Amino acid sequence: AIIIAHKVDDQMVVLMDPTEDPDDILRANRSRERTFMFDVVFDHTASQEDVYMATTKDLIEGVISGYNATVFAYGPTGAGKTYTMLGMHCEPGIYIRTLNDLFRAIEATSESMQYNVSMSYLEIYNEMIRDLLNPSSGFLDLREDSKGGIQIAGITEFSTSNAMEIMQLLTKGNRQRTQEPTAANRTSSRSHAVLQVTVKQKSRIKNIMEEIRVGRLFMIDLAGSERASQTQNTGKRMKEGAHINRSLLALGNCINALSEKGANRSQYVNYRDSKLTRLLKDSLGGNSRTVMIAHISPASASFEESRNTLIYADRAKNIKTRVKRNLLNISYHITQYTNIITDLRNEIDRLKSKIDEQGPERRKLEKANIRDIQAEVQQHSVQYNRGEMGRLREQLMSAFRQQMEIRRSLMELENTNMELHIDTSRHLLTIADWEREKAHLARRWREEQWWEKAGKRKEGGGGGGGAEKELGTDGDLDTSEPVEVTVAREEIAMLLAEQRKTAVLKSELEQKLGDTKVKVSKMEDLLPKWISSEDQQEILSLLCKVHELEVENTEIQSTALRKENILQQKDFVIQRYEQHRTLCDEIIQQQRQLIEDHNLQVPRQLQELYAIYFQEMEEGTLESLSTLHTITANTLRVNTHTTPTQSIPSLAFETPLASKCCSKYYLETSLTRTQNLLGLKDRSRSRLSSTPSETDSSKSELVHSLNKPQGSGKLEEIATGTKSISVIAAKRRSKAQALPLESTVMALKEKERNTASVHSLEETEKENRGRGVILKKNTLNSEISSVANFDDLSTETGVIDLSNHQGSSHPLTPRGGRANVKGLRKPEPREDSTETSLRKKRSRSFEVNSQGVRLVPKDTQSIPFPSISDHRFAVAPRLFQNSNHYLQPKIVTGDTGKLSDGTMPPANKVKFPLSHHSGNQHFIYTCDNNPYA
Ligand SMILES: Nc1ncnc2c1ncn2[C@@H]1O[C@H](COP(=O)(O)OP(=O)(O)OP(=O)(O)O)[C@@H](O)[C@H]1O
């Protein structure tokens, strides 16, 4: 034979006609060669594994899910059907492989599903069904159930749990199968063998409605069609062959009918022609996934059989089956339900008893667990709160630090500002000195010119008018500025620019400070919301308090620094004054020496002045005052550096804490007492009417008061000196004030005319006595020790009555009860004598307060002067003390430099930036010949 079946590709096979003669042209059109297309085509090289994988493996999943499946081998005898389905020991066929995989798949899902696998193995031999697993059961009948399903009555179904058991059953069954050698096949199967595997699947979870899935797998090894000529069967074999062919013919008819059913629904499928078709009813055209494996022999000798087989297989392709899952809903009987409920109750009881057995221990464990959890939660809560607390504290501290830094910066800035002011003032002094010097030179030059012209006029006897006209000009006077004045002007410009810069910086810092304050205050408000614990709230509020105290401390330091600056300024003034006084003393001493050496006649007034001078020198009053200032200043410096917790020095005129602890009234009262003690309070009462005894009494009180805090003899000495000079100063003021208005006016005029009006001290005293004015004896309270204030001493001596010469409608308005200008003096009658001049110099107060002018009307002289209780006024700059001339305040408006009456200030009037440019009005003080003004 030759090979006539060729596999073209995986799906195509060509069956050639062996009888075809290529040279026979007449039969060319009648060739029986045919090409067939199938799902898969195998040739002789295909292994059992290949065939199984391509045909059957995919059916297993469906079977265990409740679907029917059928695999059957179809073909002529000896083509290899039994080999494919059963296989050899070394090459197992589809039966074994399928069952192995089936059990593997069942095992994979056995946890959740419960399976029951059963098998039956039968053969249809000569149209009789025989149970291969139980051959003694005889021939079995096919029956249809109520649903049309085919059942084999009495078939043995073996439930198995593993593939090995099935293999044993198969082997046993195969041994029972009818096989006989024929001419075509030595092991020819004379029956159709049907292996049925039923898989029932249900969930392991108990339920009232139980669902069972039933999948059936038929694996059928058909007997081969045969031709009698080929098999050479006779007798019994021929009869077997006839039955085989008949059943296969019925199968072929069914296939033909089923394949045509798609187009013609009325086509009848006759399953009843054979038991084979009846058994395969579902598998062929019903509820089953069916695989048909058509076997052919490639030999040319089997052309006809191969051709018929392929034609049937090709037709079978058209058969469509409708697959559905086989579900069994088991409706239990009432007794079954009762059993189920009983089972469930038993299960519940069992579980309960188990819980009870473990009860006490478990409860303990649970309690312990709860405690652990609570502790853990609490710990977490504490940690969270700590974290939150730490975060808030950090935020607060950061804000506080920022605030403190800003405050320190402000303090430093203020200090810088103060230094700038001091420097500016010093330069202004230099300029003022120069201006005064220039004016003096000009006057002298004019006088010299005048005398020169007068001499010439006398000599020439005429032309005086022309000379007088020339007096108004400076002529060739050299008034070029010295270098230091030019430098001073430049320095002032620079310092003013610097001051403007610091002002801008200050405002920025203040703005920043304000913002920080707002931020902190908001945080403080939000604290109760953020922190629930009262302790933590308290801690944070304490933190805030600490910060507030720190802020207060910083402010205190700032105030102290400011005061120290002011003291430095005062020191500077006093130092200059000391230099000047030493110079005067030297002049006087030399003059006295000159007079004595030449036995010159000394006028009475000058003698008196000398007497006063020497008295003061002997008493050492000026030195005492200077020492008092030094000690007071030192004490103040010490005090201003104390912290609030330190003791309050008794001589502090106003420490920061004192400003809080002492009321305003207290301070004013104390100051008043101090002033009264020093005989300066009431000028009308401080005249020379004070008797030595009164003076001694006051002195002793002062000593007593000062001794308390100081505890040294030095203070007694100072106080004595202070009292002495105070009394003398008071005497002189009294004398001046005791003059009637007319006298004062006259004195002013006289001064203007540069003529002298001599008033002796004794005369003034007499006048005062005549008016019955006496110095009231003041009592000294121990409180005075805390407010002994050198400033107030000078303040009191500096108060003047301007109403005499400027009228009550002075343009300057007093600023409250405290604002005052110290050092504005009532003009005194000009005395030509040196003694009078000296006396005036010494009795003058030197203070100028930039805050305003104290205007005391004449008729209110007896009203006690309000004391300074506010340190902001008490510490006003007193750089421009005037010892020689009273100051005439005028107003300069804005930056134009013009006076309030619209005129420009005279050249010898100096404009001082007395305040921190807080307003647009400045005072101008006329300083005729005082280098410090
Ligand atoms: N693919 C194959 N490889 C090797 N040997 C095979 C193959 N197919 C079939 N045979 C062998 O050919 C012989 C005939 O095969 P088999 O009995 O399976 O044919 P059959 O179709 O079952 O015949 P019958 O219808 O008569 O039962 C056997 O000896 C078998 O071992």
PDBQT file of the ligand as one rigid body, heavy atoms in Angstrom, charges set to zero:
ROOT
HETATM    1  N1  LIG A1001      -0.394   5.429  17.184  1.00  0.00    +0.000 N 
HETATM    2  C1  LIG A1001      -0.058   4.171  17.316  1.00  0.00    +0.000 A 
HETATM    3  N2  LIG A1001       1.206   3.883  17.619  1.00  0.00    +0.000 NA
HETATM    4  C2  LIG A1001       1.609   2.638  17.750  1.00  0.00    +0.000 A 
HETATM    5  N3  LIG A1001       0.841   1.614  17.585  1.00  0.00    +0.000 NA
HETATM    6  C3  LIG A1001      -0.480   1.824  17.275  1.00  0.00    +0.000 A 
HETATM    7  C4  LIG A1001      -0.957   3.112  17.110  1.00  0.00    +0.000 A 
HETATM    8  N4  LIG A1001      -2.230   3.039  16.775  1.00  0.00    +0.000 NA
HETATM    9  C5  LIG A1001      -2.528   1.720  16.735  1.00  0.00    +0.000 A 
HETATM   10  N5  LIG A1001      -1.502   0.974  17.010  1.00  0.00    +0.000 N 
HETATM   11  C6  LIG A1001      -1.462  -0.417  17.097  1.00  0.00    +0.000 C 
HETATM   12  O1  LIG A1001      -2.242  -0.916  16.033  1.00  0.00    +0.000 OA
HETATM   13  C7  LIG A1001      -2.950  -2.013  16.425  1.00  0.00    +0.000 C 
HETATM   14  C8  LIG A1001      -4.412  -1.813  16.200  1.00  0.00    +0.000 C 
HETATM   15  O2  LIG A1001      -4.831  -0.854  16.996  1.00  0.00    +0.000 OA
HETATM   16  P1  LIG A1001      -6.174  -0.777  17.814  1.00  0.00    +0.000 P 
HETATM   17  O3  LIG A1001      -6.493  -2.072  18.362  1.00  0.00    +0.000 OA
HETATM   18  O4  LIG A1001      -6.120   0.249  18.738  1.00  0.00    +0.000 OA
HETATM   19  O5  LIG A1001      -7.215  -0.565  16.634  1.00  0.00    +0.000 OA
HETATM   20  P2  LIG A1001      -8.772  -0.475  16.777  1.00  0.00    +0.000 P 
HETATM   21  O6  LIG A1001      -9.095   0.701  15.984  1.00  0.00    +0.000 OA
HETATM   22  O7  LIG A1001      -9.050  -0.359  18.170  1.00  0.00    +0.000 OA
HETATM   23  O8  LIG A1001      -9.276  -1.749  16.144  1.00  0.00    +0.000 OA
HETATM   24  P3  LIG A1001     -10.607  -2.382  16.415  1.00  0.00    +0.000 P 
HETATM   25  O9  LIG A1001     -11.637  -1.547  15.915  1.00  0.00    +0.000 OA
HETATM   26  O10 LIG A1001     -10.541  -3.582  15.714  1.00  0.00    +0.000 OA
HETATM   27  O11 LIG A1001     -10.640  -2.554  17.849  1.00  0.00    +0.000 OA
HETATM   28  C9  LIG A1001      -2.642  -2.251  17.846  1.00  0.00    +0.000 C 
HETATM   29  O12 LIG A1001      -1.708  -3.280  18.018  1.00  0.00    +0.000 OA
HETATM   30  C10 LIG A1001      -2.066  -0.968  18.284  1.00  0.00    +0.000 C 
HETATM   31  O13 LIG A1001      -1.120  -1.234  19.270  1.00  0.00    +0.000 OA
ENDROOT
TORSDOF 0
